[in-house]
Amino acid sequence: MTIRNYEVSAHAIERGRGHGLWGDTEKRLRRMARRAAPVTSEHGNRRFNDWIMLVKDGTIQSVTRLFESR
């Protein structure tokens, strides 16, 4: 099994920062996507903890945080 190196869209970086992902947001999203489990959701197709990512063709296109109150 190889570790996929995901690309991250500018939109996903912007949304991640808007939901509280700071520092190297692109790197953090890539790491989360590699560890994420497949999921069926209206928000995306990968889940890592309380984050759901929409990944298409190896690119993280969007990210949503499920529980904002944490």
Protein Blocks (a to p, Z undefined) as FASTA:
>chain_A
ZZddddddfklmmmmmmnopghjlklmmmmmmmmpccdddfkbcbdehjaccddeehiaf
bdcdfblmZZ
